[in-house]
């Protein structure tokens, strides 16, 4: 069994995923069983749960222009159906 610090983190929230990308976390894969929701799975990191909580509590600080660009790049990636296990570079 993996230690908690070694587990992947997943979210279906596009804003949260974009903010975590802006904060330096890396997406491992995208996908899911529901065609109406994309699951963003991040590479294991011991700080990702704390930073996700900071996002939801309005305490995560990222550059606004970087967030905007990352949000739209993620959205385009999802709606182009270019999701999967491949490398996810934005």
N, C-alpha and C positions, 0 to 999 in steps of 0.2 A: 504494500500500500504506500502511495506517495505521501510525503509530508505535505501539510497544508501549503507551505511556502512553494512547493513544486507543482501544484495543481494549476491547470489552465483556467482562465477566466472567460466566461461567455456572457454576451448580452445581445438582445435584439434591438436595443435602443440606438438609433443612428447617431444621435447627439453625443451620447456617452462614448460610443466607439470612436467618433471623430475627436473628442476631447482627449481620450486616452492615447490615440495616435499622436496628437499634438504634444502630449506630455512625454513622448518618447517610447511608449510601449509598442510592441510589434504584433500584428495580426498573424496568427498561425494558419487559420483557414476561415472560410465563410461557407454558409450553406444552411442546411436544415431540412426538415421534412415538410414544412408548411410553405407552399409557394408564395404566400402573402407576407411571410416574415423571414428575414435573413438573420441567421445567428452568426455573430462575429465572435470567433474564438481567438483569444490572445495567447501568446507564448507565456509559459510560466514565469512569474516574477513575484518576489515576496512583497512588493509594495503595491501591486495592482488593486487589491481589495481596498486598501486605504485611499488610494487615489480615486477609485470609483465612488467611494463614499463621499469624498471631497467634491466630486462633480455633483452628486445629488444634493449635497448640502450647500451648494453655491460657494464652495471654498477652493475650487481648483482654478488656478490662474493660468491661462494660456493666451497667446497672442491672437487677437481678434481676426486679423486677416488670414493667419495660418489656419485658424479654426474654420473660417468661412470656406477657404479653398479646399481643405481636407474634407469637410462635410459634403461639398458638392462633388468632389472626386469619388467619395464613397457612394453617394447617391447614384452617380452615373454608372459606377461599377455594378451596383445592385440591379439597376433597371436595364442595363445592357445584358444581364444574365451572365456576366463574366465572373462567376463565383465558383469557389471550389477549394481544393487542397493546395493549389499552386502557391508560389511566392506571392506576397501581397505587398507590392511596393507602390507607394503614392508619391 
